[in-house]
Amino acid sequence: MGNTIGMEKFSHLEDKIYLTIEFAKKLREENERLKRELSSLRHEINILLEEKARLEEKVERLMSERDAVQLKIEAMLDAMAVLEPEVAEILQK
């Protein structure tokens, strides 16, 4: 009878060991999956950061172009304001 109890304990211990091994395998697989996902996300972040930098440069360029156009328009309006009295004078003659 003592031998049977010893075998049951041994069998129970064996079951625990196999469950622990399976748990370790699942953890290892999950760890590998998470590493792949992390790598993929890091790659995606790098792509997005590059896109952000490109768009920031484009916005800066467009704002600079807008400022240049605004200055040209203001210069034309100033020139028209100077000419306007002269044009009115010529038309009155």
PDB file of N, CA, C and O in Angstrom:
ATOM      1  N   MET A   1       0.819  -1.186   0.000  1.00  0.00           N
ATOM      2  CA  MET A   1       0.000   0.000   0.000  1.00  0.00           C
ATOM      3  C   MET A   1       0.869   1.258   0.000  1.00  0.00           C
ATOM      4  O   MET A   1       0.528   2.222  -0.685  1.00  0.00           O
ATOM      5  N   GLY A   2       1.951   1.283   0.724  1.00  0.00           N
ATOM      6  CA  GLY A   2       2.861   2.412   0.751  1.00  0.00           C
ATOM      7  C   GLY A   2       3.477   2.645  -0.622  1.00  0.00           C
ATOM      8  O   GLY A   2       3.756   3.776  -1.020  1.00  0.00           O
ATOM      9  N   ASN A   3       3.680   1.537  -1.335  1.00  0.00           N
ATOM     10  CA  ASN A   3       4.238   1.634  -2.675  1.00  0.00           C
ATOM     11  C   ASN A   3       3.259   2.328  -3.617  1.00  0.00           C
ATOM     12  O   ASN A   3       3.683   3.091  -4.485  1.00  0.00           O
ATOM     13  N   THR A   4       1.975   2.081  -3.465  1.00  0.00           N
ATOM     14  CA  THR A   4       0.944   2.678  -4.308  1.00  0.00           C
ATOM     15  C   THR A   4       0.859   4.174  -4.073  1.00  0.00           C
ATOM     16  O   THR A   4       0.742   4.953  -5.019  1.00  0.00           O
ATOM     17  N   ILE A   5       0.919   4.576  -2.809  1.00  0.00           N
ATOM     18  CA  ILE A   5       0.874   6.009  -2.486  1.00  0.00           C
ATOM     19  C   ILE A   5       2.102   6.705  -3.059  1.00  0.00           C
ATOM     20  O   ILE A   5       2.004   7.816  -3.580  1.00  0.00           O
ATOM     21  N   GLY A   6       3.249   6.055  -2.962  1.00  0.00           N
ATOM     22  CA  GLY A   6       4.487   6.609  -3.517  1.00  0.00           C
ATOM     23  C   GLY A   6       4.393   6.773  -5.029  1.00  0.00           C
ATOM     24  O   GLY A   6       4.859   7.772  -5.576  1.00  0.00           O
ATOM     25  N   MET A   7       3.794   5.798  -5.706  1.00  0.00           N
ATOM     26  CA  MET A   7       3.629   5.872  -7.166  1.00  0.00           C
ATOM     27  C   MET A   7       2.636   6.969  -7.541  1.00  0.00           C
ATOM     28  O   MET A   7       2.816   7.648  -8.552  1.00  0.00           O
ATOM     29  N   GLU A   8       1.588   7.147  -6.730  1.00  0.00           N
ATOM     30  CA  GLU A   8       0.609   8.207  -7.009  1.00  0.00           C
ATOM     31  C   GLU A   8       1.269   9.576  -6.873  1.00  0.00           C
ATOM     32  O   GLU A   8       1.045  10.466  -7.692  1.00  0.00           O
ATOM     33  N   LYS A   9       2.082   9.734  -5.835  1.00  0.00           N
ATOM     34  CA  LYS A   9       2.781  11.000  -5.634  1.00  0.00           C
ATOM     35  C   LYS A   9       3.750  11.248  -6.789  1.00  0.00           C
ATOM     36  O   LYS A   9       3.865  12.365  -7.293  1.00  0.00           O
ATOM     37  N   PHE A  10       4.442  10.183  -7.195  1.00  0.00           N
ATOM     38  CA  PHE A  10       5.374  10.309  -8.307  1.00  0.00           C
ATOM     39  C   PHE A  10       4.621  10.677  -9.593  1.00  0.00           C
ATOM     40  O   PHE A  10       5.067  11.538 -10.350  1.00  0.00           O
ATOM     41  N   SER A  11       3.483  10.023  -9.834  1.00  0.00           N
ATOM     42  CA  SER A  11       2.669  10.309 -11.017  1.00  0.00           C
ATOM     43  C   SER A  11       2.164  11.753 -10.974  1.00  0.00           C
ATOM     44  O   SER A  11       2.148  12.441 -11.995  1.00  0.00           O
ATOM     45  N   HIS A  12       1.753  12.203  -9.793  1.00  0.00           N
ATOM     46  CA  HIS A  12       1.270  13.576  -9.622  1.00  0.00           C
ATOM     47  C   HIS A  12       2.409  14.568  -9.916  1.00  0.00           C
ATOM     48  O   HIS A  12       2.202  15.581 -10.585  1.00  0.00           O
ATOM     49  N   LEU A  13       3.596  14.265  -9.412  1.00  0.00           N
ATOM     50  CA  LEU A  13       4.764  15.107  -9.655  1.00  0.00           C
ATOM     51  C   LEU A  13       5.101  15.126 -11.152  1.00  0.00           C
ATOM     52  O   LEU A  13       5.433  16.173 -11.709  1.00  0.00           O
ATOM     53  N   GLU A  14       5.012  13.965 -11.789  1.00  0.00           N
ATOM     54  CA  GLU A  14       5.278  13.863 -13.227  1.00  0.00           C
ATOM     55  C   GLU A  14       4.292  14.730 -14.014  1.00  0.00           C
ATOM     56  O   GLU A  14       4.682  15.422 -14.954  1.00  0.00           O
ATOM     57  N   ASP A  15       3.017  14.690 -13.628  1.00  0.00           N
ATOM     58  CA  ASP A  15       1.998  15.519 -14.285  1.00  0.00           C
ATOM     59  C   ASP A  15       2.322  17.006 -14.126  1.00  0.00           C
ATOM     60  O   ASP A  15       2.193  17.779 -15.075  1.00  0.00           O
ATOM     61  N   LYS A  16       2.738  17.394 -12.938  1.00  0.00           N
ATOM     62  CA  LYS A  16       3.089  18.792 -12.690  1.00  0.00           C
ATOM     63  C   LYS A  16       4.276  19.222 -13.540  1.00  0.00           C
ATOM     64  O   LYS A  16       4.309  20.336 -14.063  1.00  0.00           O
ATOM     65  N   ILE A  17       5.240  18.334 -13.670  1.00  0.00           N
ATOM     66  CA  ILE A  17       6.426  18.642 -14.486  1.00  0.00           C
ATOM     67  C   ILE A  17       6.020  18.849 -15.943  1.00  0.00           C
ATOM     68  O   ILE A  17       6.463  19.807 -16.576  1.00  0.00           O
ATOM     69  N   TYR A  18       5.178  17.957 -16.483  1.00  0.00           N
ATOM     70  CA  TYR A  18       4.741  18.098 -17.866  1.00  0.00           C
ATOM     71  C   TYR A  18       3.915  19.371 -18.058  1.00  0.00           C
ATOM     72  O   TYR A  18       4.051  20.046 -19.078  1.00  0.00           O
ATOM     73  N   LEU A  19       3.072  19.699 -17.100  1.00  0.00           N
ATOM     74  CA  LEU A  19       2.296  20.939 -17.178  1.00  0.00           C
ATOM     75  C   LEU A  19       3.220  22.157 -17.145  1.00  0.00           C
ATOM     76  O   LEU A  19       3.003  23.135 -17.861  1.00  0.00           O
ATOM     77  N   THR A  20       4.242  22.083 -16.312  1.00  0.00           N
ATOM     78  CA  THR A  20       5.216  23.176 -16.231  1.00  0.00           C
ATOM     79  C   THR A  20       5.964  23.328 -17.549  1.00  0.00           C
ATOM     80  O   THR A  20       6.203  24.447 -18.003  1.00  0.00           O
ATOM     81  N   ILE A  21       6.335  22.205 -18.168  1.00  0.00           N
ATOM     82  CA  ILE A  21       7.022  22.232 -19.462  1.00  0.00           C
ATOM     83  C   ILE A  21       6.119  22.860 -20.526  1.00  0.00           C
ATOM     84  O   ILE A  21       6.567  23.705 -21.301  1.00  0.00           O
ATOM     85  N   GLU A  22       4.861  22.454 -20.563  1.00  0.00           N
ATOM     86  CA  GLU A  22       3.909  23.021 -21.528  1.00  0.00           C
ATOM     87  C   GLU A  22       3.720  24.516 -21.294  1.00  0.00           C
ATOM     88  O   GLU A  22       3.650  25.297 -22.244  1.00  0.00           O
ATOM     89  N   PHE A  23       3.640  24.906 -20.034  1.00  0.00           N
ATOM     90  CA  PHE A  23       3.490  26.320 -19.690  1.00  0.00           C
ATOM     91  C   PHE A  23       4.713  27.107 -20.159  1.00  0.00           C
ATOM     92  O   PHE A  23       4.579  28.206 -20.698  1.00  0.00           O
ATOM     93  N   ALA A  24       5.902  26.545 -19.954  1.00  0.00           N
ATOM     94  CA  ALA A  24       7.139  27.202 -20.386  1.00  0.00           C
ATOM     95  C   ALA A  24       7.175  27.335 -21.910  1.00  0.00           C
ATOM     96  O   ALA A  24       7.613  28.362 -22.428  1.00  0.00           O
ATOM     97  N   LYS A  25       6.716  26.301 -22.635  1.00  0.00           N
ATOM     98  CA  LYS A  25       6.659  26.367 -24.093  1.00  0.00           C
ATOM     99  C   LYS A  25       5.721  27.485 -24.540  1.00  0.00           C
ATOM    100  O   LYS A  25       6.052  28.262 -25.436  1.00  0.00           O
ATOM    101  N   LYS A  26       4.546  27.561 -23.909  1.00  0.00           N
ATOM    102  CA  LYS A  26       3.582  28.611 -24.268  1.00  0.00           C
ATOM    103  C   LYS A  26       4.152  29.992 -23.987  1.00  0.00           C
ATOM    104  O   LYS A  26       3.975  30.918 -24.777  1.00  0.00           O
ATOM    105  N   LEU A  27       4.842  30.125 -22.851  1.00  0.00           N
ATOM    106  CA  LEU A  27       5.460  31.413 -22.529  1.00  0.00           C
ATOM    107  C   LEU A  27       6.526  31.786 -23.559  1.00  0.00           C
ATOM    108  O   LEU A  27       6.621  32.943 -23.967  1.00  0.00           O
ATOM    109  N   ARG A  28       7.315  30.818 -23.972  1.00  0.00           N
ATOM    110  CA  ARG A  28       8.369  31.054 -24.963  1.00  0.00           C
ATOM    111  C   ARG A  28       7.747  31.475 -26.299  1.00  0.00           C
ATOM    112  O   ARG A  28       8.225  32.408 -26.946  1.00  0.00           O
ATOM    113  N   GLU A  29       6.678  30.782 -26.704  1.00  0.00           N
ATOM    114  CA  GLU A  29       6.001  31.126 -27.956  1.00  0.00           C
ATOM    115  C   GLU A  29       5.394  32.530 -27.879  1.00  0.00           C
ATOM    116  O   GLU A  29       5.500  33.313 -28.823  1.00  0.00           O
ATOM    117  N   GLU A  30       4.770  32.832 -26.767  1.00  0.00           N
ATOM    118  CA  GLU A  30       4.181  34.160 -26.569  1.00  0.00           C
ATOM    119  C   GLU A  30       5.270  35.231 -26.581  1.00  0.00           C
ATOM    120  O   GLU A  30       5.084  36.307 -27.148  1.00  0.00           O
ATOM    121  N   ASN A  31       6.397  34.933 -25.958  1.00  0.00           N
ATOM    122  CA  ASN A  31       7.515  35.859 -25.935  1.00  0.00           C
ATOM    123  C   ASN A  31       8.020  36.125 -27.354  1.00  0.00           C
ATOM    124  O   ASN A  31       8.279  37.274 -27.711  1.00  0.00           O
ATOM    125  N   GLU A  32       8.161  35.088 -28.155  1.00  0.00           N
ATOM    126  CA  GLU A  32       8.607  35.241 -29.538  1.00  0.00           C
ATOM    127  C   GLU A  32       7.594  36.044 -30.351  1.00  0.00           C
ATOM    128  O   GLU A  32       7.977  36.902 -31.146  1.00  0.00           O
ATOM    129  N   ARG A  33       6.315  35.773 -30.158  1.00  0.00           N
ATOM    130  CA  ARG A  33       5.275  36.511 -30.871  1.00  0.00           C
ATOM    131  C   ARG A  33       5.333  37.993 -30.497  1.00  0.00           C
ATOM    132  O   ARG A  33       5.232  38.862 -31.364  1.00  0.00           O
ATOM    133  N   LEU A  34       5.497  38.273 -29.210  1.00  0.00           N
ATOM    134  CA  LEU A  34       5.574  39.660 -28.748  1.00  0.00           C
ATOM    135  C   LEU A  34       6.822  40.360 -29.277  1.00  0.00           C
ATOM    136  O   LEU A  34       6.777  41.547 -29.600  1.00  0.00           O
ATOM    137  N   LYS A  35       7.931  39.634 -29.366  1.00  0.00           N
ATOM    138  CA  LYS A  35       9.152  40.212 -29.937  1.00  0.00           C
ATOM    139  C   LYS A  35       8.942  40.586 -31.406  1.00  0.00           C
ATOM    140  O   LYS A  35       9.370  41.652 -31.847  1.00  0.00           O
ATOM    141  N   ARG A  36       8.279  39.699 -32.162  1.00  0.00           N
ATOM    142  CA  ARG A  36       7.996  39.989 -33.573  1.00  0.00           C
ATOM    143  C   ARG A  36       7.069  41.202 -33.690  1.00  0.00           C
ATOM    144  O   ARG A  36       7.271  42.079 -34.530  1.00  0.00           O
ATOM    145  N   GLU A  37       6.060  41.228 -32.837  1.00  0.00           N
ATOM    146  CA  GLU A  37       5.119  42.349 -32.860  1.00  0.00           C
ATOM    147  C   GLU A  37       5.828  43.658 -32.505  1.00  0.00           C
ATOM    148  O   GLU A  37       5.588  44.688 -33.136  1.00  0.00           O
ATOM    149  N   LEU A  38       6.690  43.617 -31.507  1.00  0.00           N
ATOM    150  CA  LEU A  38       7.450  44.799 -31.101  1.00  0.00           C
ATOM    151  C   LEU A  38       8.338  45.283 -32.251  1.00  0.00           C
ATOM    152  O   LEU A  38       8.411  46.481 -32.526  1.00  0.00           O
ATOM    153  N   SER A  39       9.000  44.356 -32.908  1.00  0.00           N
ATOM    154  CA  SER A  39       9.852  44.706 -34.038  1.00  0.00           C
ATOM    155  C   SER A  39       9.027  45.352 -35.150  1.00  0.00           C
ATOM    156  O   SER A  39       9.439  46.353 -35.736  1.00  0.00           O
ATOM    157  N   SER A  40       7.884  44.784 -35.430  1.00  0.00           N
ATOM    158  CA  SER A  40       6.999  45.327 -36.458  1.00  0.00           C
ATOM    159  C   SER A  40       6.526  46.729 -36.085  1.00  0.00           C
ATOM    160  O   SER A  40       6.497  47.623 -36.931  1.00  0.00           O
ATOM    161  N   LEU A  41       6.161  46.918 -34.832  1.00  0.00           N
ATOM    162  CA  LEU A  41       5.699  48.230 -34.381  1.00  0.00           C
ATOM    163  C   LEU A  41       6.828  49.262 -34.421  1.00  0.00           C
ATOM    164  O   LEU A  41       6.600  50.420 -34.772  1.00  0.00           O
ATOM    165  N   ARG A  42       8.025  48.851 -34.068  1.00  0.00           N
ATOM    166  CA  ARG A  42       9.168  49.772 -34.141  1.00  0.00           C
ATOM    167  C   ARG A  42       9.423  50.194 -35.585  1.00  0.00           C
ATOM    168  O   ARG A  42       9.707  51.359 -35.862  1.00  0.00           O
ATOM    169  N   HIS A  43       9.318  49.237 -36.492  1.00  0.00           N
ATOM    170  CA  HIS A  43       9.497  49.539 -37.916  1.00  0.00           C
ATOM    171  C   HIS A  43       8.419  50.521 -38.373  1.00  0.00           C
ATOM    172  O   HIS A  43       8.708  51.490 -39.076  1.00  0.00           O
ATOM    173  N   GLU A  44       7.198  50.266 -37.975  1.00  0.00           N
ATOM    174  CA  GLU A  44       6.084  51.154 -38.343  1.00  0.00           C
ATOM    175  C   GLU A  44       6.286  52.557 -37.759  1.00  0.00           C
ATOM    176  O   GLU A  44       6.004  53.553 -38.427  1.00  0.00           O
ATOM    177  N   ILE A  45       6.766  52.635 -36.532  1.00  0.00           N
ATOM    178  CA  ILE A  45       7.040  53.938 -35.902  1.00  0.00           C
ATOM    179  C   ILE A  45       8.101  54.687 -36.700  1.00  0.00           C
ATOM    180  O   ILE A  45       7.967  55.888 -36.935  1.00  0.00           O
ATOM    181  N   ASN A  46       9.155  53.986 -37.117  1.00  0.00           N
ATOM    182  CA  ASN A  46      10.205  54.628 -37.911  1.00  0.00           C
ATOM    183  C   ASN A  46       9.653  55.173 -39.220  1.00  0.00           C
ATOM    184  O   ASN A  46       9.998  56.281 -39.629  1.00  0.00           O
ATOM    185  N   ILE A  47       8.805  54.403 -39.871  1.00  0.00           N
ATOM    186  CA  ILE A  47       8.196  54.856 -41.120  1.00  0.00           C
ATOM    187  C   ILE A  47       7.341  56.093 -40.859  1.00  0.00           C
ATOM    188  O   ILE A  47       7.393  57.058 -41.621  1.00  0.00           O
ATOM    189  N   LEU A  48       6.554  56.067 -39.780  1.00  0.00           N
ATOM    190  CA  LEU A  48       5.699  57.205 -39.457  1.00  0.00           C
ATOM    191  C   LEU A  48       6.518  58.437 -39.082  1.00  0.00           C
ATOM    192  O   LEU A  48       6.141  59.556 -39.430  1.00  0.00           O
ATOM    193  N   LEU A  49       7.626  58.248 -38.383  1.00  0.00           N
ATOM    194  CA  LEU A  49       8.481  59.380 -38.036  1.00  0.00           C
ATOM    195  C   LEU A  49       9.107  60.000 -39.281  1.00  0.00           C
ATOM    196  O   LEU A  49       9.223  61.222 -39.381  1.00  0.00           O
ATOM    197  N   GLU A  50       9.507  59.161 -40.224  1.00  0.00           N
ATOM    198  CA  GLU A  50      10.046  59.670 -41.488  1.00  0.00           C
ATOM    199  C   GLU A  50       8.972  60.447 -42.244  1.00  0.00           C
ATOM    200  O   GLU A  50       9.245  61.517 -42.789  1.00  0.00           O
ATOM    201  N   GLU A  51       7.767  59.917 -42.277  1.00  0.00           N
ATOM    202  CA  GLU A  51       6.647  60.590 -42.945  1.00  0.00           C
ATOM    203  C   GLU A  51       6.336  61.919 -42.254  1.00  0.00           C
ATOM    204  O   GLU A  51       6.056  62.917 -42.918  1.00  0.00           O
ATOM    205  N   LYS A  52       6.384  61.929 -40.937  1.00  0.00           N
ATOM    206  CA  LYS A  52       6.142  63.159 -40.171  1.00  0.00           C
ATOM    207  C   LYS A  52       7.181  64.217 -40.525  1.00  0.00           C
ATOM    208  O   LYS A  52       6.841  65.379 -40.745  1.00  0.00           O
ATOM    209  N   ALA A  53       8.441  63.813 -40.579  1.00  0.00           N
ATOM    210  CA  ALA A  53       9.516  64.753 -40.918  1.00  0.00           C
ATOM    211  C   ALA A  53       9.324  65.293 -42.332  1.00  0.00           C
ATOM    212  O   ALA A  53       9.509  66.485 -42.577  1.00  0.00           O
ATOM    213  N   ARG A  54       8.952  64.412 -43.260  1.00  0.00           N
ATOM    214  CA  ARG A  54       8.723  64.834 -44.644  1.00  0.00           C
ATOM    215  C   ARG A  54       7.577  65.837 -44.711  1.00  0.00           C
ATOM    216  O   ARG A  54       7.671  66.847 -45.409  1.00  0.00           O
ATOM    217  N   LEU A  55       6.501  65.559 -43.988  1.00  0.00           N
ATOM    218  CA  LEU A  55       5.347  66.453 -44.003  1.00  0.00           C
ATOM    219  C   LEU A  55       5.655  67.786 -43.325  1.00  0.00           C
ATOM    220  O   LEU A  55       5.164  68.830 -43.754  1.00  0.00           O
ATOM    221  N   GLU A  56       6.465  67.752 -42.269  1.00  0.00           N
ATOM    222  CA  GLU A  56       6.854  68.999 -41.605  1.00  0.00           C
ATOM    223  C   GLU A  56       7.664  69.878 -42.558  1.00  0.00           C
ATOM    224  O   GLU A  56       7.466  71.092 -42.614  1.00  0.00           O
ATOM    225  N   GLU A  57       8.579  69.253 -43.310  1.00  0.00           N
ATOM    226  CA  GLU A  57       9.365  69.999 -44.288  1.00  0.00           C
ATOM    227  C   GLU A  57       8.457  70.592 -45.360  1.00  0.00           C
ATOM    228  O   GLU A  57       8.636  71.736 -45.776  1.00  0.00           O
ATOM    229  N   LYS A  58       7.486  69.806 -45.799  1.00  0.00           N
ATOM    230  CA  LYS A  58       6.562  70.283 -46.836  1.00  0.00           C
ATOM    231  C   LYS A  58       5.737  71.458 -46.314  1.00  0.00           C
ATOM    232  O   LYS A  58       5.534  72.439 -47.030  1.00  0.00           O
ATOM    233  N   VAL A  59       5.268  71.367 -45.084  1.00  0.00           N
ATOM    234  CA  VAL A  59       4.494  72.455 -44.498  1.00  0.00           C
ATOM    235  C   VAL A  59       5.355  73.715 -44.404  1.00  0.00           C
ATOM    236  O   VAL A  59       4.891  74.808 -44.728  1.00  0.00           O
ATOM    237  N   GLU A  60       6.596  73.568 -43.964  1.00  0.00           N
ATOM    238  CA  GLU A  60       7.496  74.719 -43.877  1.00  0.00           C
ATOM    239  C   GLU A  60       7.702  75.353 -45.246  1.00  0.00           C
ATOM    240  O   GLU A  60       7.673  76.576 -45.384  1.00  0.00           O
ATOM    241  N   ARG A  61       7.911  74.508 -46.264  1.00  0.00           N
ATOM    242  CA  ARG A  61       8.107  75.015 -47.628  1.00  0.00           C
ATOM    243  C   ARG A  61       6.858  75.735 -48.112  1.00  0.00           C
ATOM    244  O   ARG A  61       6.957  76.820 -48.685  1.00  0.00           O
ATOM    245  N   LEU A  62       5.692  75.155 -47.893  1.00  0.00           N
ATOM    246  CA  LEU A  62       4.437  75.775 -48.330  1.00  0.00           C
ATOM    247  C   LEU A  62       4.178  77.089 -47.601  1.00  0.00           C
ATOM    248  O   LEU A  62       3.691  78.049 -48.198  1.00  0.00           O
ATOM    249  N   MET A  63       4.504  77.130 -46.314  1.00  0.00           N
ATOM    250  CA  MET A  63       4.322  78.371 -45.566  1.00  0.00           C
ATOM    251  C   MET A  63       5.267  79.450 -46.081  1.00  0.00           C
ATOM    252  O   MET A  63       4.893  80.619 -46.162  1.00  0.00           O
ATOM    253  N   SER A  64       6.482  79.063 -46.426  1.00  0.00           N
ATOM    254  CA  SER A  64       7.453  80.002 -46.977  1.00  0.00           C
ATOM    255  C   SER A  64       6.964  80.529 -48.326  1.00  0.00           C
ATOM    256  O   SER A  64       7.054  81.726 -48.599  1.00  0.00           O
ATOM    257  N   GLU A  65       6.449  79.638 -49.161  1.00  0.00           N
ATOM    258  CA  GLU A  65       5.891  80.043 -50.456  1.00  0.00           C
ATOM    259  C   GLU A  65       4.702  80.981 -50.254  1.00  0.00           C
ATOM    260  O   GLU A  65       4.558  81.974 -50.966  1.00  0.00           O
ATOM    261  N   ARG A  66       3.853  80.658 -49.279  1.00  0.00           N
ATOM    262  CA  ARG A  66       2.691  81.500 -48.982  1.00  0.00           C
ATOM    263  C   ARG A  66       3.145  82.896 -48.566  1.00  0.00           C
ATOM    264  O   ARG A  66       2.583  83.896 -49.011  1.00  0.00           O
ATOM    265  N   ASP A  67       4.163  82.958 -47.711  1.00  0.00           N
ATOM    266  CA  ASP A  67       4.675  84.258 -47.274  1.00  0.00           C
ATOM    267  C   ASP A  67       5.234  85.051 -48.457  1.00  0.00           C
ATOM    268  O   ASP A  67       5.030  86.262 -48.543  1.00  0.00           O
ATOM    269  N   ALA A  68       5.937  84.377 -49.363  1.00  0.00           N
ATOM    270  CA  ALA A  68       6.495  85.049 -50.539  1.00  0.00           C
ATOM    271  C   ALA A  68       5.375  85.586 -51.420  1.00  0.00           C
ATOM    272  O   ALA A  68       5.451  86.720 -51.892  1.00  0.00           O
ATOM    273  N   VAL A  69       4.340  84.790 -51.646  1.00  0.00           N
ATOM    274  CA  VAL A  69       3.200  85.230 -52.455  1.00  0.00           C
ATOM    275  C   VAL A  69       2.496  86.401 -51.774  1.00  0.00           C
ATOM    276  O   VAL A  69       2.101  87.360 -52.436  1.00  0.00           O
ATOM    277  N   GLN A  70       2.342  86.324 -50.475  1.00  0.00           N
ATOM    278  CA  GLN A  70       1.700  87.401 -49.732  1.00  0.00           C
ATOM    279  C   GLN A  70       2.484  88.703 -49.890  1.00  0.00           C
ATOM    280  O   GLN A  70       1.891  89.762 -50.094  1.00  0.00           O
ATOM    281  N   LEU A  71       3.814  88.631 -49.798  1.00  0.00           N
ATOM    282  CA  LEU A  71       4.648  89.825 -49.978  1.00  0.00           C
ATOM    283  C   LEU A  71       4.505  90.392 -51.392  1.00  0.00           C
ATOM    284  O   LEU A  71       4.447  91.610 -51.565  1.00  0.00           O
ATOM    285  N   LYS A  72       4.449  89.525 -52.399  1.00  0.00           N
ATOM    286  CA  LYS A  72       4.289  89.980 -53.783  1.00  0.00           C
ATOM    287  C   LYS A  72       2.937  90.661 -53.972  1.00  0.00           C
ATOM    288  O   LYS A  72       2.843  91.699 -54.627  1.00  0.00           O
ATOM    289  N   ILE A  73       1.902  90.077 -53.399  1.00  0.00           N
ATOM    290  CA  ILE A  73       0.563  90.663 -53.513  1.00  0.00           C
ATOM    291  C   ILE A  73       0.519  92.022 -52.824  1.00  0.00           C
ATOM    292  O   ILE A  73      -0.044  92.974 -53.364  1.00  0.00           O
ATOM    293  N   GLU A  74       1.102  92.116 -51.652  1.00  0.00           N
ATOM    294  CA  GLU A  74       1.136  93.394 -50.944  1.00  0.00           C
ATOM    295  C   GLU A  74       1.905  94.436 -51.757  1.00  0.00           C
ATOM    296  O   GLU A  74       1.503  95.598 -51.808  1.00  0.00           O
ATOM    297  N   ALA A  75       3.002  94.034 -52.391  1.00  0.00           N
ATOM    298  CA  ALA A  75       3.779  94.954 -53.225  1.00  0.00           C
ATOM    299  C   ALA A  75       2.951  95.416 -54.419  1.00  0.00           C
ATOM    300  O   ALA A  75       2.979  96.592 -54.781  1.00  0.00           O
ATOM    301  N   MET A  76       2.202  94.477 -55.039  1.00  0.00           N
ATOM    302  CA  MET A  76       1.349  94.858 -56.175  1.00  0.00           C
ATOM    303  C   MET A  76       0.240  95.808 -55.734  1.00  0.00           C
ATOM    304  O   MET A  76      -0.072  96.776 -56.427  1.00  0.00           O
ATOM    305  N   LEU A  77      -0.355  95.522 -54.569  1.00  0.00           N
ATOM    306  CA  LEU A  77      -1.404  96.407 -54.059  1.00  0.00           C
ATOM    307  C   LEU A  77      -0.848  97.795 -53.758  1.00  0.00           C
ATOM    308  O   LEU A  77      -1.498  98.805 -54.032  1.00  0.00           O
ATOM    309  N   ASP A  78       0.352  97.840 -53.194  1.00  0.00           N
ATOM    310  CA  ASP A  78       0.990  99.134 -52.928  1.00  0.00           C
ATOM    311  C   ASP A  78       1.250  99.871 -54.238  1.00  0.00           C
ATOM    312  O   ASP A  78       1.026 101.078 -54.332  1.00  0.00           O
ATOM    313  N   ALA A  79       1.727  99.140 -55.251  1.00  0.00           N
ATOM    314  CA  ALA A  79       1.978  99.761 -56.547  1.00  0.00           C
ATOM    315  C   ALA A  79       0.676 100.266 -57.168  1.00  0.00           C
ATOM    316  O   ALA A  79       0.658 101.342 -57.765  1.00  0.00           O
ATOM    317  N   MET A  80      -0.388  99.520 -57.040  1.00  0.00           N
ATOM    318  CA  MET A  80      -1.684  99.946 -57.568  1.00  0.00           C
ATOM    319  C   MET A  80      -2.188 101.180 -56.824  1.00  0.00           C
ATOM    320  O   MET A  80      -2.798 102.064 -57.426  1.00  0.00           O
ATOM    321  N   ALA A  81      -1.938 101.241 -55.538  1.00  0.00           N
ATOM    322  CA  ALA A  81      -2.364 102.396 -54.754  1.00  0.00           C
ATOM    323  C   ALA A  81      -1.627 103.652 -55.195  1.00  0.00           C
ATOM    324  O   ALA A  81      -2.196 104.744 -55.197  1.00  0.00           O
ATOM    325  N   VAL A  82      -0.351 103.495 -55.573  1.00  0.00           N
ATOM    326  CA  VAL A  82       0.425 104.634 -56.062  1.00  0.00           C
ATOM    327  C   VAL A  82      -0.073 105.037 -57.439  1.00  0.00           C
ATOM    328  O   VAL A  82      -0.194 106.228 -57.726  1.00  0.00           O
ATOM    329  N   LEU A  83      -0.362 104.065 -58.296  1.00  0.00           N
ATOM    330  CA  LEU A  83      -0.804 104.353 -59.660  1.00  0.00           C
ATOM    331  C   LEU A  83      -2.232 104.886 -59.718  1.00  0.00           C
ATOM    332  O   LEU A  83      -2.568 105.665 -60.611  1.00  0.00           O
ATOM    333  N   GLU A  84      -3.033 104.491 -58.816  1.00  0.00           N
ATOM    334  CA  GLU A  84      -4.452 104.857 -58.861  1.00  0.00           C
ATOM    335  C   GLU A  84      -4.670 106.368 -58.959  1.00  0.00           C
ATOM    336  O   GLU A  84      -5.433 106.811 -59.818  1.00  0.00           O
ATOM    337  N   PRO A  85      -4.032 107.168 -58.115  1.00  0.00           N
ATOM    338  CA  PRO A  85      -4.232 108.613 -58.272  1.00  0.00           C
ATOM    339  C   PRO A  85      -3.702 109.122 -59.622  1.00  0.00           C
ATOM    340  O   PRO A  85      -4.284 110.026 -60.221  1.00  0.00           O
ATOM    341  N   GLU A  86      -2.595 108.535 -60.091  1.00  0.00           N
ATOM    342  CA  GLU A  86      -2.050 108.946 -61.377  1.00  0.00           C
ATOM    343  C   GLU A  86      -2.995 108.581 -62.512  1.00  0.00           C
ATOM    344  O   GLU A  86      -3.191 109.368 -63.437  1.00  0.00           O
ATOM    345  N   VAL A  87      -3.584 107.385 -62.444  1.00  0.00           N
ATOM    346  CA  VAL A  87      -4.529 106.957 -63.477  1.00  0.00           C
ATOM    347  C   VAL A  87      -5.760 107.847 -63.460  1.00  0.00           C
ATOM    348  O   VAL A  87      -6.275 108.210 -64.517  1.00  0.00           O
ATOM    349  N   ALA A  88      -6.225 108.194 -62.307  1.00  0.00           N
ATOM    350  CA  ALA A  88      -7.402 109.094 -62.191  1.00  0.00           C
ATOM    351  C   ALA A  88      -7.069 110.459 -62.779  1.00  0.00           C
ATOM    352  O   ALA A  88      -7.920 111.075 -63.421  1.00  0.00           O
ATOM    353  N   GLU A  89      -5.855 110.938 -62.573  1.00  0.00           N
ATOM    354  CA  GLU A  89      -5.421 112.232 -63.115  1.00  0.00           C
ATOM    355  C   GLU A  89      -5.392 112.201 -64.636  1.00  0.00           C
ATOM    356  O   GLU A  89      -5.858 113.135 -65.289  1.00  0.00           O
ATOM    357  N   ILE A  90      -4.847 111.135 -65.198  1.00  0.00           N
ATOM    358  CA  ILE A  90      -4.744 111.003 -66.648  1.00  0.00           C
ATOM    359  C   ILE A  90      -6.132 110.934 -67.264  1.00  0.00           C
ATOM    360  O   ILE A  90      -6.380 111.548 -68.302  1.00  0.00           O
ATOM    361  N   LEU A  91      -7.031 110.201 -66.643  1.00  0.00           N
ATOM    362  CA  LEU A  91      -8.378 110.063 -67.185  1.00  0.00           C
ATOM    363  C   LEU A  91      -9.134 111.387 -67.128  1.00  0.00           C
ATOM    364  O   LEU A  91     -10.020 111.624 -67.948  1.00  0.00           O
ATOM    365  N   GLN A  92      -8.806 112.228 -66.200  1.00  0.00           N
ATOM    366  CA  GLN A  92      -9.508 113.511 -66.081  1.00  0.00           C
ATOM    367  C   GLN A  92      -9.052 114.485 -67.165  1.00  0.00           C
ATOM    368  O   GLN A  92      -9.799 115.416 -67.468  1.00  0.00           O
ATOM    369  N   LYS A  93      -7.929 114.336 -67.738  1.00  0.00           N
ATOM    370  CA  LYS A  93      -7.403 115.250 -68.756  1.00  0.00           C
ATOM    371  C   LYS A  93      -8.019 114.997 -70.063  1.00  0.00           C
ATOM    372  O   LYS A  93      -7.695 115.674 -71.039  1.00  0.00           O
TER     373      LYS A  93
END
